[in-house]
Each structure stands twice: as structure tokens, then as C-alpha cells.
Amino acid sequence: MTTETTTLNGKVALVTGGSRGIGEACVLRLAQDGADVAFTYQNNEARAADVVARVKELGRRALAIRADAADAAAVRAAVAGAVEEFGRLDILVNNAGAGVLGPLEELALEDVDMVLAVNVRAPLVAAQAAAAHLGEGGRIITIGSCMAEHVAFPGGTLYAASKSAMTGLTRALARELGPRGITANLVHPGPIDTDMNPADGPSAEFQSGLTALGRYGRPAEVAATVSHLAGPGGDYVTGASLAVDGGFAA
């Protein structure tokens, strides 16, 4: 099956952490809108292969790259691999993330190092590597979190700190890359129905109650905003933080 939508026709995207959840939805939406898509995954090769097959059903090319976001060399290699496979790179979606929640006094140093490596260092390293290949109209889109804007419950110190860092990174990238016609933006999802935070999970009712809409979001709803920013609709949007959170931070 092919798609008639060609907003991103001729573009090449790389999505980190693209085999499940919000990342998977971004891969499929970008492909639906015309892009060829490379994506990274960490462990589940079968699931990554399924995403590749679904992209190909949309008539687009796909590449799954096994890479641990905590490994800076692997992040750089993923960018290089996407460019080698497709000959160019137009869109980077920094989606891969890690979350450790718990009381401040119980946070292990190993958890701090891991979360900062995945949620802060990896997006910076990926942006640095991608910037060498992005041309006029290039896009860097990072997935943040509603907890960067509003921490509604205790136990989120480490995660909120890591996601808040993306605001500074995004604004700085916008300033640094703007003269080259490259935009950088940040998308803050709220509670989203994924494997890591299912809408029928033990805290679902509580989290839904924190939103203005009273429900979990869907990965496709986040992906729609990502694709908008990646396309012509995002031409004059840069350094911005957009909430797709159902009013969590309202």
C-alpha cells in the first residue's frame, strides 16, 4: 500500500528509539507523509523488523539501526549509518528516552548517570552529528516531557531535570543553526498510552485526572505534531516548546 500524502516527499528522517511507543508512531507518520525513515532500537529486533515492514507497506524506504542511546559512539554511528544508506539527512527526531522515578534520597548514582546519558547527552550528540549533514530546511525535533513544565507529583526530580535540559538545548540549537535555515523545536508529551506508561496501568486514573481533557494521549497525536514541525508548516517555528499534553501543564 502506498500513501498519497507527499508533504515530506524526498526527505530522509532519523528517529531515535523508533521501534515502539511515540518513536514508532513518529516513524510511521513521517513515512506516511512521504519521508524515508531510519530509526534506532535497542533490543527487540523482531519488533524493529515489523516497523520496517510497515514503512515499506507505505511505499517508503526504512532502515533499523541497533544502537544504545547511552552509548555516544553508537548515537554518532546511527546518524552516519542513516546518511550512508539514504545519501542525505533532513530530519532528526530525538525520541529515545529513559525514566527513573523515585524519592530523591533513593536515587542511585548509576541511575543519574544513565538517565542523563540517554536523555541529555544523546540528543546533544545526535544533534551535533546530524548538523554536519542537515541543509537548508533541516529539522531537529526533540521529544521532551510535560514534567519539564509542571511536576505534579513527587519522585520525578531526575526525570524532570533531564527533560528540562532539552529546553536550553533546543533554544541554543535554534540560535546556532538558524542562520543555516535549520530549525530546532521541542515537543512535550503528557501521559501517553505506551508500553512504558499504559492507559490501563496502575497510575492511569491518577495521571488522566491531572490533564484538562481527562484522558491519556495517543502516540499518533504526538507524531502528528512532530510531522507538522518536520514539514512546511514548521518553516517559521524554531526554538519553541509545544505541549501535546491534554492540558497537563495548563
DALIN-V550199 format. One record per helix or strand of 2 or more residues. SS is the DSSP state (H for helix, E for strand). FROM is the first residue (numbers start at 0). TO is the last residue. If there is no record, write none. Layout:
BEGIN
SS|FROM|TO / SS|FROM|TO
END
This chain:
BEGIN
E|11|14 / H|20|31 / E|35|40 / H|44|56 / E|61|65 / H|71|85 / E|90|93 / H|103|105 / H|108|130 / E|138|142 / H|145|147 / H|156|177 / E|182|188 / H|203|208 / H|218|229 / H|231|233 / E|240|243
END
